[in-house]
């Protein structure tokens, strides 16, 4: 039996009796067993059509002049994007207040809007790798990167971890290692 719940909202894995959750970002809940599946970062991307029509920014500060597709989790709207120079990760980030007519609470929608040329978006490299590989999206400001976005498999306990769940997590980890 499989029940699949897909969404970008945070869910209480223990309270909701979830066997496995996949979560981006740094983890705070120590009640959970976590296995890192992917080390990643956020990248700024847009479609070639958008960049041809609106121009390509050369510095994060220029994003204030662009249509930015923002993300919302719960009631928290992402209003600032932070960027670090690839060659100076220990330096303070550049913080940019972004504006846009489109806000999504689903990463897939933000991705789709970017593919349609509706603006720039700031996504996990894992979420957009196929679109980057095909050329449907291109990385903007490649000398700048976003905060780390590791992907973890979260489980309430490893004490009674069913073998099929362990096999699924192993399969996910192996699949995410591909380029």
C-alpha positions, 0 to 999 in steps of 0.5 A: 500500500502506498499513500503519496502526498506531494506538496511544498508545505512543511508537514509534521512527519511524526504527528502525521505518521509519515513513513518518509518525507523528502525535504530541502534545506538545512534540518532543524528537527532532531526527532527525525532520522535523516539521510542526505540524498543530494548536496545542491544549491539554488541557481538563478534561471530563465528561459532563453526567450525571456532573456532575449526579450528582457535582457540578461542581468550581469549582477544580482542587483539588477534583478530589481529591474526584472520579473522574478517568480517568487516562492511562498511556503505557508504564509512566508513569502520569499522577498529577498534572494541571497547570492554568493560569488562562487569564488568567495563563498565565505564572503557576505552574500549580496541580498536583493529584494525581488519583485514579480507579478507571479508567486507560487506555493508549488515549485513545479509551478514556478518552474513551469512559469520560467519555462514559459518565459514569464520571469526569472526563478531561483530554484534548486539545481536538482529541480531544474537539472533536466531543463538546464541539460535540454537548454529549455532553461539557462543559468543566469549569473553563473558566477553567483550561487544561492544558499545550499539546498541539500535534499534529505530523506526524513524518517521518524525512526530507524529502529523499525525501518521496513526493508522496503522503505530502506530499499526505496531510500537507497534507490532514491540516493542512487538515482540522484547521483546521476548527472 
